Amino acid sequence: MRVAVTGASGYVGRAVVEALVALGHEVVAVSRHPRLGDPGHGLGLDVLSDDLRPAFAGADAVIHLVGIIRERTDVGVTFERLHVDATRRVLDAVRQSNVPRLLHMSALGTSPRGGSAYFETKWRAEEAVRAAWPKATIVRPSLMFGGGADFFRTLVGLAHNPVVPVPGDGRTPFDPVARTDVARALAAMVSDEEASGETFEIGGPERFTLNQLIDRVGQAVLGRRPPLPKIHMPLRALRPLVALGEHVPGFPLTKDQLQMLGIPNTTDDTRWHRWVPEPRHLDRDL
Ligand SMILES: NC(=O)c1ccc[n+]([C@@H]2O[C@H](COP(=O)([O-])OP(=O)(O)OC[C@H]3O[C@@H](n4cnc5c(N)ncnc54)[C@H](OP(=O)(O)O)[C@@H]3O)[C@@H](O)[C@H]2O)c1
C-alpha cells in the first residue's frame, strides 16, 4: 500500500515509517523539514498552510501524527492550531484526495474536560475526525519510551540528584508503552479492516506511579538502588515558578505538563495486542 504519514520525521513518526517499510509499504513522509536519509519518500509541507493534496494523491491510507506537547505562542504554535486546525486541514485533504483509510494519533487521557489544554484539544481533534470520518481508526497511546523520549530523559536528569525533586505527590499512575510497539500496531492497523471505526487505548504491560518510574529509571540507567530519596513539591506551589520558567528555552516543564502530571494515565484496553501480542517492558532503552 502507499501510505502518507504526517509528522513522519518526529519521535513517533520515524518509528512508524520504519514499521511501514518493514511491512513492504511505500511511504510518503510529510513534515516541514524532511531529512535526507530518513526512510520513505520525504515531502516538505506545513500542515497548517500548504496544500496537502500532492502528498495524499494516490495514497491508500493516511496516518496523521502531527501534534505538540509544548506550545510556542510567540510563533503561533498552539495546541488549538496544531491539534484542531491541522486535523481539520488533513481531513479536508484526505476527503478531496479520495484516500480510503485514515489513522489518527490522539493520546491517552483525552476527554472533553481532560484537565489540560493538550488533552482537551486532542479531544476536539478526535471529535472532528469522528464527525468527518466515522471509519477512521483513532489511537490513544500512553507515555512512550525508547529511543530517547524527552519525558524519560527528564526523569534521568532528575534521578541524578542526591534527593530527587518530584512535582506533586508522585502517586499518579502511568502505563508507559514502547514507541516501537505503538508504531508496529499502527503499521498493522493500516491494512486491517478490523481496526476501522475503532478507538484503541494503548498502554504498556506495567503500571508505574511517577515515584516508581523515577526509581526504575534511576536503577536501570544510573544503577542507583531504589527507592531514591525524594522531595515532593505540591503542584499548586510549583505553578507560579513553572509559569515563569516555561518561556525560557530548555526549561523542563510547562504549566500544562505540570497539570498532566496529576492526571492518571492508564488503560485496561488490550485489544491492540492482536497486532502486538507481547508489548515490551520498560528497560534501559528509554
Ligand atoms: N511522545 C509521546 O510519548 C506521545 C504519547 C501519546 C501521543 N503522542 C502523540 O504522537 C504524535 C507525535 O508525537 P511525537 O512525540 O513524535 O512529536 P515530535 O517528535 O515533536 O514530532 C512532531 C512531528 O510533527 C511535525 N510537524 C510539527 N509541526 C508541523 C507542521 N506545522 N506541519 C507539518 N509537520 C509538522 C514535525 O516535523 P517538522 O518539525 O519537521 O515539521 C515532526 O515530524 C503527537 O500527535 C503526539 O501528541 C505522543
Ligand as a Chemical Component Dictionary entry (heavy atoms), coordinates in Angstrom:
data_LIG
# 
_chem_comp.id                   LIG 
_chem_comp.type                 NON-POLYMER 
_chem_comp.pdbx_formal_charge   0 
_chem_comp.three_letter_code    LIG 
# 
loop_
_chem_comp_atom.comp_id 
_chem_comp_atom.atom_id 
_chem_comp_atom.alt_atom_id 
_chem_comp_atom.type_symbol 
_chem_comp_atom.charge 
_chem_comp_atom.model_Cartn_x 
_chem_comp_atom.model_Cartn_y 
_chem_comp_atom.model_Cartn_z 
_chem_comp_atom.pdbx_ordinal 
LIG N1  N1  N 0  5.689 11.026 22.528 1  
LIG C1  C1  C 0  4.744 10.503 23.305 2  
LIG O1  O1  O 0  5.002 9.945  24.390 3  
LIG C2  C2  C 0  3.304 10.567 22.851 4  
LIG C3  C3  C 0  2.319 9.928  23.629 5  
LIG C4  C4  C 0  0.993 9.955  23.180 6  
LIG C5  C5  C 0  0.677 10.586 21.990 7  
LIG N2  N2  N 1  1.654 11.215 21.270 8  
LIG C6  C6  C 0  1.270 11.884 20.017 9  
LIG O2  O2  O 0  2.064 11.364 18.947 10 
LIG C7  C7  C 0  2.226 12.361 17.937 11 
LIG C8  C8  C 0  3.689 12.509 17.581 12 
LIG O3  O3  O 0  4.400 12.916 18.732 13 
LIG P1  P1  P 0  5.987 12.972 18.763 14 
LIG O4  O4  O 0  6.388 12.680 20.172 15 
LIG O5  O5  O -1 6.542 12.143 17.653 16 
LIG O6  O6  O 0  6.251 14.515 18.464 17 
LIG P2  P2  P 0  7.507 15.185 17.738 18 
LIG O7  O7  O 0  8.735 14.359 17.901 19 
LIG O8  O8  O 0  7.538 16.598 18.186 20 
LIG O9  O9  O 0  7.116 15.131 16.194 21 
LIG C9  C9  C 0  6.194 16.029 15.636 22 
LIG C10 C10 C 0  6.206 15.854 14.134 23 
LIG O10 O10 O 0  5.266 16.772 13.551 24 
LIG C11 C11 C 0  5.919 17.534 12.529 25 
LIG N3  N3  N 0  5.307 18.860 12.498 26 
LIG C12 C12 C 0  5.196 19.754 13.511 27 
LIG N4  N4  N 0  4.561 20.861 13.085 28 
LIG C13 C13 C 0  4.265 20.649 11.781 29 
LIG C14 C14 C 0  3.629 21.421 10.785 30 
LIG N5  N5  N 0  3.137 22.642 11.038 31 
LIG N6  N6  N 0  3.497 20.895 9.538  32 
LIG C15 C15 C 0  4.000 19.667 9.251  33 
LIG N7  N7  N 0  4.606 18.882 10.150 34 
LIG C16 C16 C 0  4.741 19.384 11.396 35 
LIG C17 C17 C 0  7.396 17.569 12.971 36 
LIG O11 O11 O 0  8.295 17.750 11.898 37 
LIG P3  P3  P 0  8.848 19.197 11.439 38 
LIG O12 O12 O 0  9.212 19.952 12.685 39 
LIG O13 O13 O 0  9.985 18.884 10.532 40 
LIG O14 O14 O 0  7.710 19.805 10.693 41 
LIG C18 C18 C 0  7.545 16.135 13.483 42 
LIG O15 O15 O 0  7.712 15.276 12.369 43 
LIG C19 C19 C 0  1.594 13.640 18.504 44 
LIG O16 O16 O 0  0.291 13.771 17.979 45 
LIG C20 C20 C 0  1.542 13.381 19.995 46 
LIG O17 O17 O 0  0.506 14.102 20.625 47 
LIG C21 C21 C 0  2.965 11.211 21.649 48 
# 
loop_
_chem_comp_bond.comp_id 
_chem_comp_bond.atom_id_1 
_chem_comp_bond.atom_id_2 
_chem_comp_bond.value_order 
_chem_comp_bond.pdbx_ordinal 
LIG N1  C1  SING 1  
LIG C1  O1  DOUB 2  
LIG C1  C2  SING 3  
LIG C2  C3  SING 4  
LIG C2  C21 DOUB 5  
LIG C3  C4  DOUB 6  
LIG C4  C5  SING 7  
LIG C5  N2  DOUB 8  
LIG N2  C6  SING 9  
LIG N2  C21 SING 10 
LIG C6  O2  SING 11 
LIG C6  C20 SING 12 
LIG O2  C7  SING 13 
LIG C7  C8  SING 14 
LIG C7  C19 SING 15 
LIG C8  O3  SING 16 
LIG O3  P1  SING 17 
LIG P1  O4  DOUB 18 
LIG P1  O5  SING 19 
LIG P1  O6  SING 20 
LIG O6  P2  SING 21 
LIG P2  O7  DOUB 22 
LIG P2  O8  SING 23 
LIG P2  O9  SING 24 
LIG O9  C9  SING 25 
LIG C9  C10 SING 26 
LIG C10 O10 SING 27 
LIG C10 C18 SING 28 
LIG O10 C11 SING 29 
LIG C11 N3  SING 30 
LIG C11 C17 SING 31 
LIG N3  C12 SING 32 
LIG N3  C16 SING 33 
LIG C12 N4  DOUB 34 
LIG N4  C13 SING 35 
LIG C13 C14 SING 36 
LIG C13 C16 DOUB 37 
LIG C14 N5  SING 38 
LIG C14 N6  DOUB 39 
LIG N6  C15 SING 40 
LIG C15 N7  DOUB 41 
LIG N7  C16 SING 42 
LIG C17 O11 SING 43 
LIG C17 C18 SING 44 
LIG O11 P3  SING 45 
LIG P3  O12 DOUB 46 
LIG P3  O13 SING 47 
LIG P3  O14 SING 48 
LIG C18 O15 SING 49 
LIG C19 O16 SING 50 
LIG C19 C20 SING 51 
LIG C20 O17 SING 52 
# 
